[in-house]
């Protein structure tokens, strides 16, 4: 089995990158399931129902998210009403939506997907390590292949999670920093891991946002309303190969494609 995971989709440029580049990646890699982090897909921050539907129509099967999933009006209703959209599982009990699920490939093979949020330099949530371990164990009773999106700031937290879930999760893939890392590997002979899958959106930008606005904030310390940048587009992510019987990862490959916008 092969899973394509697409890093944080940023605004309209990110959706355009998916539209232009995903078909070629599907032809090249032939994934059984396509998962993407969509928490920044609407205007560069948050997610809306029309935007989610656009991404599903472009060929994405499951959308994960993070701390920005709540930033658009109607977010609670959105995550509560669509099983293909996950919010971090380690939010407190009673939070709308769900943080994990089992999704079938076109051939009917079940795949578990877990969404977690880190706690280092991010709003306080329940322990992602304990919640993650419990969810992966439960999902593996229904699906041998289980992918985890850990939406977190700290590289150390993401690497630690890969070791924590080694031998149980098929893959632990980091998101949130929008910068693809070069540390992909298979941990303990079982779990594919990368600190950050990267960003899908404006390439000539500051993590997806207009350079002038980002620089103005750094130079003046005055808050700026960020906007997605224009220009060239990039799609970043990883392809994970997995053994359907054992759930073990057999390969992880970084993906980065740049195209004129």
BELGI-V622038 format. One record per residue. RES is the residue in one small letter. PHI is phi in whole degrees, 0 to 359 (NA if undefined). D_CENTER is the distance of its C-alpha to the mean C-alpha in Angstrom with 1 decimal. Layout:
res->[RES/RES]
phi->[PHI/PHI]
d_center->[D_CENTER/D_CENTER]
//
This chain:
res->[x/x/x/x/x/x/x/x/x/x/x/x/x/x/x/x/x/x/x/x/x/x/x/x/x/x/x/x/x/x/x/x/x/x/x/x/x/x/x/x/x/x/x/x/x/x/x/x/x/x/x/x/x/x/x/x/x/x/x/x/x/x/x/x/x/x/x/x/x/x/x/x/x/x/x/x/x/x/x/x/x/x/x/x/x/x/x/x/x/x/x/x/x/x/x/x/x/x/x/x/x/x/x/x/x/x/x/x/x/x/x/x/x/x/x/x/x/x/x/x/x/x/x/x/x/x/x/x/x/x/x/x/x/x/x/x/x/x/x/x/x/x/x/x/x/x/x/x/x/x/x/x/x/x/x/x/x/x/x/x/x/x/x/x/x/x/x/x/x/x/x/x/x/x/x/x/x/x/x/x/x/x/x/x/x/x/x/x/x/x/x/x/x/x/x/x/x/x/x/x/x/x/x/x/x/x/x/x/x/x/x/x/x/x/x/x/x/x/x/x/x/x/x/x/x/x/x/x/x/x/x/x/x/x/x/x/x/x/x/x/x/x/x/x/x/x/x/x/x/x/x/x/x/x/x/x/x/x/x/x/x]
phi->[NA/228/241/259/247/256/291/323/277/250/59/300/299/295/294/294/298/298/300/278/255/299/303/294/293/296/295/287/257/60/291/277/211/241/240/220/275/245/290/246/284/254/68/92/202/92/215/238/298/300/293/300/297/300/293/297/294/279/116/276/270/222/248/262/204/188/296/273/299/268/277/253/301/85/297/299/293/297/289/286/260/228/289/275/250/252/249/306/289/266/284/298/305/97/292/300/85/223/252/202/192/247/235/264/284/299/269/83/274/284/228/273/230/239/244/233/236/289/245/280/64/228/305/296/223/294/296/292/291/290/297/297/298/294/292/299/298/291/295/290/281/241/209/286/269/226/253/241/258/260/269/208/280/276/302/300/293/288/295/298/295/299/290/296/258/301/87/240/278/291/210/237/244/277/224/109/277/69/239/292/262/249/248/298/192/251/275/57/70/221/252/289/214/208/293/207/285/100/235/239/163/291/282/271/209/252/44/102/262/304/296/296/290/295/295/299/292/293/281/249/65/269/304/237/273/286/223/302/280/254/88/298/245/228/238/244/176/219/250/246/265/219/276/292/279/269/86/283/285/248/187/218/229/287/236/211/236/241/215/295/280]
d_center->[18.8/16.1/12.4/10.5/6.8/6.3/5.2/5.7/8.5/11.6/14.5/16.9/16.8/13.1/14.1/17.2/15.4/13.6/17.1/18.9/17.0/15.2/18.6/19.7/16.8/17.4/21.1/20.7/18.4/19.1/15.9/16.6/13.3/10.5/7.0/4.8/3.1/6.9/8.4/10.4/11.4/14.8/17.1/14.7/14.1/13.3/13.2/16.3/17.5/18.8/15.7/13.7/16.7/16.7/13.2/14.4/17.6/16.2/15.0/11.5/12.1/9.5/7.3/5.3/6.3/8.4/11.9/12.3/11.8/15.6/16.8/18.2/21.3/20.9/17.4/18.9/20.5/17.5/15.3/18.6/19.6/16.7/15.7/12.9/11.1/10.0/10.6/10.8/13.5/15.5/16.8/20.5/22.2/23.0/19.7/19.1/16.6/15.1/12.5/12.8/14.4/16.0/15.5/18.1/18.1/20.9/23.1/22.6/20.9/18.8/15.3/14.0/10.4/10.1/8.1/9.9/10.9/13.1/16.7/17.8/18.4/16.5/18.2/19.8/18.2/19.4/19.0/15.5/17.5/19.9/17.8/15.3/18.3/20.0/17.2/16.7/20.5/20.9/18.4/20.1/23.3/21.8/19.5/20.0/16.6/13.9/10.3/8.8/5.5/7.7/7.2/10.6/13.2/15.4/15.2/17.8/15.9/13.0/15.8/17.8/15.2/15.2/18.9/19.1/17.3/19.0/21.0/19.2/15.4/15.0/11.9/10.4/7.5/7.3/5.5/7.9/10.9/10.3/12.6/12.0/14.0/16.6/16.7/15.2/17.5/18.4/19.4/22.6/22.9/20.2/16.7/14.5/12.9/11.7/11.6/9.1/7.6/9.0/9.3/10.4/13.6/16.9/17.9/21.1/19.7/18.8/15.0/15.3/18.3/22.0/23.7/26.8/25.3/23.4/26.5/28.7/26.8/27.1/30.8/32.0/29.8/30.1/27.1/25.8/23.9/21.2/20.6/18.4/20.5/22.2/23.1/21.4/17.9/15.3/12.4/10.6/8.7/10.2/12.5/13.4/16.9/18.0/21.4/21.5/24.5/23.5/19.7/19.9/17.8/20.2/18.3/15.3/15.4/13.9/13.7/14.8/16.9/18.8/21.0/23.5/22.4]
//
